Amino acid sequence: MASVIRVTKEFTFEMAHALWNYDGPCRNVHGHSYRLFVTLSGVPVDEPGNPKNGMVIDFTDLKSIVKKEIITVFDHAVVVSRRFDKGKTEMFTKMFGNTVLVDYQPTCENLVSDFAGRITSLLPPGIKLHNLKLYETATSFAEWYASDNE
């Protein structure tokens, strides 16, 4: 019987955000150096003639998915909720350029949930997103687990 294996790849990106209606200093635009750990599970390919033999997924393929769906969107962007009034969101765009408007409060918790949705639909058949871990600071992170969200 083939074993299910988990593989993990780490990604880094820089992002700023401001929290709408927050009662602390994070209501102001500020940035973080994020670290994202993506863990997939699946059975390694067992086909001697297949160039991917022995792999759950080629790390290059995983990198392409995450880069397209997350890194190119969020890296060096200012992320804010659409709940900010239109004048503020226009000001963010004018002042910072790469501004991403989201339908949620851009906390670490909500970002990791959004990222899970972006990745899951693009995985090859038989490969599942097991979990994501998103570090916002060196000592603070949020995790998303598929088993908690079934």
matplotlib code that plots the C-alpha trace (Angstrom):
import matplotlib.pyplot as plt

x = [0.0, 1.3, 2.0, 0.5, 3.3, 3.2, 5.5, 6.0, 7.5, 8.2, 7.5, 8.3, 6.8, 6.5, 3.1, 1.5, -2.0, -4.3, -7.2, -10.5, -12.2, -9.5, -9.0, -5.2, -2.1, -2.7, -5.5, -2.5, -0.8, 2.2, 4.1, 5.3, 7.7, 5.5, 6.5, 4.0, 4.4, 2.3, 1.9, 0.3, -0.4, -0.6, 0.8, 4.2, 4.1, 5.1, 5.8, 9.5, 9.2, 7.6, 10.0, 8.0, 8.5, 8.8, 7.2, 3.9, 4.3, 7.2, 8.2, 8.6, 4.9, 3.9, 6.0, 4.2, 0.8, 1.7, 3.6, 0.7, -2.1, -0.4, 3.0, 2.3, -0.9, 0.2, 4.0, 4.8, 1.1, -1.0, -4.0, -7.2, -10.8, -13.4, -15.2, -13.0, -14.9, -14.2, -12.2, -9.7, -9.4, -8.7, -6.2, -4.4, -4.3, -3.0, -0.4, 0.8, 0.1, -0.3, -3.3, -5.4, -9.0, -10.4, -13.8, -12.5, -10.4, -6.8, -5.7, -3.2, -6.2, -8.3, -5.3, -4.4, -8.0, -8.1, -4.8, -6.2, -9.1, -6.7, -4.4, -6.9, -8.7, -5.4, -3.9, -3.5, -5.9, -5.0, -3.1, -4.7, -3.9, -3.1, -2.4, -1.0, 1.0, 1.4, 3.8, 3.1, 6.0, 8.8, 6.7, 3.1, 1.3, -2.1, -2.7, -5.3, -6.0, -8.1, -9.3, -10.8, -12.6, -14.3]
y = [0.0, 3.4, 5.9, 9.4, 11.9, 15.6, 18.0, 21.6, 24.7, 28.0, 31.4, 34.9, 38.2, 41.8, 43.3, 46.3, 46.6, 48.8, 47.4, 49.2, 50.3, 48.7, 50.3, 50.0, 51.1, 48.5, 50.8, 52.7, 51.5, 49.3, 46.4, 43.0, 40.4, 37.4, 33.8, 31.3, 27.5, 25.5, 21.8, 19.4, 15.7, 12.9, 9.6, 9.9, 9.0, 5.3, 5.1, 4.5, 6.1, 9.3, 12.2, 13.0, 9.5, 9.5, 13.0, 14.0, 17.2, 18.8, 21.8, 23.9, 23.2, 24.2, 27.3, 28.3, 28.0, 30.0, 32.6, 33.2, 33.2, 34.8, 36.3, 38.3, 39.6, 40.5, 41.0, 44.7, 45.6, 47.5, 45.4, 47.0, 46.1, 47.4, 48.6, 51.7, 54.5, 55.1, 58.3, 56.4, 53.4, 55.9, 57.7, 54.4, 53.6, 57.0, 57.1, 53.5, 52.3, 48.5, 48.4, 45.2, 45.6, 42.6, 41.7, 41.0, 42.6, 41.8, 40.2, 37.3, 34.9, 36.1, 36.2, 32.6, 31.5, 33.5, 31.9, 28.4, 29.1, 30.4, 27.4, 24.5, 24.8, 24.7, 21.5, 18.5, 15.6, 13.4, 16.2, 18.0, 21.1, 19.9, 23.2, 26.7, 28.6, 32.3, 34.2, 37.9, 38.6, 36.4, 35.3, 35.5, 33.3, 31.9, 28.4, 26.9, 23.2, 21.3, 19.0, 21.9, 23.2, 20.1]
z = [0.0, -0.9, 1.9, 2.0, 2.4, 3.4, 1.6, 2.6, 0.8, 2.4, 0.7, 1.7, 0.7, 1.9, 2.4, 4.1, 5.4, 7.5, 9.6, 9.1, 12.3, 14.5, 18.0, 18.0, 16.1, 13.3, 12.0, 10.4, 7.3, 8.3, 6.8, 7.6, 6.2, 5.8, 5.8, 4.3, 4.7, 2.3, 3.2, 0.7, 1.1, -1.4, -2.6, -4.4, -8.1, -8.5, -12.2, -13.1, -16.5, -15.2, -14.7, -11.5, -10.1, -6.3, -5.9, -4.4, -6.4, -8.1, -5.8, -9.0, -9.8, -6.2, -6.5, -9.8, -8.1, -5.1, -7.0, -9.4, -6.8, -3.8, -4.3, -7.5, -6.0, -2.4, -2.5, -2.0, -2.0, 0.5, 1.4, 2.8, 3.3, 0.9, 4.0, 4.0, 2.4, -1.3, -0.6, 1.5, -0.9, -3.7, -1.5, -0.8, -4.5, -5.4, -2.6, -2.7, -6.2, -5.7, -3.5, -3.1, -1.9, -0.2, 1.1, 4.6, 7.3, 6.2, 9.4, 9.4, 10.2, 7.2, 4.8, 5.5, 4.9, 1.6, 0.5, 1.2, -1.2, -3.8, -3.7, -3.3, -6.6, -8.6, -7.1, -9.4, -8.8, -5.8, -4.0, -1.1, 0.7, 4.3, 6.0, 5.7, 8.3, 7.8, 9.9, 10.2, 12.5, 13.8, 16.7, 15.5, 13.0, 11.9, 10.7, 8.4, 8.4, 5.9, 8.6, 10.5, 7.4, 6.0]

ax = plt.figure().add_subplot(projection="3d")
ax.plot(x, y, z, "-o")
ax.set_aspect("equal")
plt.show()
